[in-house]
Amino acid sequence: MTIKSKSGSVIFKNVSRRYGNIAAVDNISFTVEPGTLVTLLGPSGCGKTTTLRMIAGLEMPSDGQITIGDVDVTYLPATERDVSMVFQSYALFPHMTVIENVGYGLTVSGLTKAQQLEKAREGLALVGLNGFEGRLPSELSGGQQQRVACARALVLEPKVLLFDEPLSNLDAKLRRRMREDIRELQVKLGLTSVYVTHDQEEALAVSDRIIVMKNAQIAQIGTPNDLYDRPANAFVADFIGGANLLPCEVVVIEGETARVRLGDVEVNVRRGPVTKTGPARLALRPNAGRLTATVAVSAIPVDVKKATYLGSHWEYTVGSQHGDIFVTQPLDHAFAAGASALLSLPSEGLCLVE
């Protein structure tokens, strides 16, 4: 007996969820292709968790249609949907052993007790917890508890696996390791997965595609590269990668390139969604510009307000006539707070947004 994937698509068509006059989710449409991991990303209150709960059947939409595989599940209860969820709190039974927690959902599967035990052991093997069968959740680390929660969901062989901020309770180093493990497991099994987080770095690391949400609506859908390099608007540019948004003037547009004026400086950049000349905003990634004390082409004068040493790089907040700018620099670009410098603006790492 082996754990298999029954991956199916997830389709939202004009789905809304309202609580009285307040829209938690407002007329959204998207498709999660079979075997892919799609992340719902956004700040608190944007509607991402409500969207996930509607896939799970824990919330019912006010309008629209939800399809999983070939089945319209819009108003089906959670028990009739072929989905499993890994919760933020893990939701393990404290009085049950690891193997009992993993096999709990199989008790109504029609399998014999021997088959249930075999499948539960396979689930633990998938997440690297062989030998932990007899332990209680209280005897496990946070990362191990998270793996048990994943195994419990995997043994049910769902069409769709849901993750509700599964790494938020872990420390930074363990989060990096666990997100790699989740991604490796998802690819290995070909699982259709929907993942909720407010951490943009986590979303970039695990996703085939990302749905960025703002104020109950979708701000942009795309691959991690699309969202980082070609943000559709100022919100996405700021939320994905923390871009500095500088007021500028679009002078000329030629194909996919625009020449923009920033104070006394002109530079060629990707035009992004901007289609006409005039006022716009230039998205500058923190690692794009370079601080220098010598004359540089396409550079603006700045004053170093804050300098923070982080071991692998420097972080600076610099003041300019365009406002404060946050930049990261290599270790050999060291400037003291209070120093004057020039910030060069190469075309890479720059793009226009509406």
Protein Blocks (a to p, Z undefined) as FASTA:
>chain_A
ZZddfbdcdddehiacdehjacfbghiaddddehiacdddddehilmmmmmmmmnopacc
fbdcddehjbcfklgcfklpccddddfklopafkbcfklmmmmmmmmnopafklmmmmmm
mmmmmnopghilmpcfklpcfklmmmmmmmmmmmnopabdcdehkllmpcfklmmmmmmm
mmmmmmmnopacddddfbfklmmmmpmbdcddeehiafbgcdfklmmmmcfbfklmmmno
paacdddddfbdghjbccddehjaccdddekjafbecdddddddfklpccdfbdcehiad
dddfbdcdehjaccdddddfkbpcdddddfklccdehiacdddddfehpacdZZ
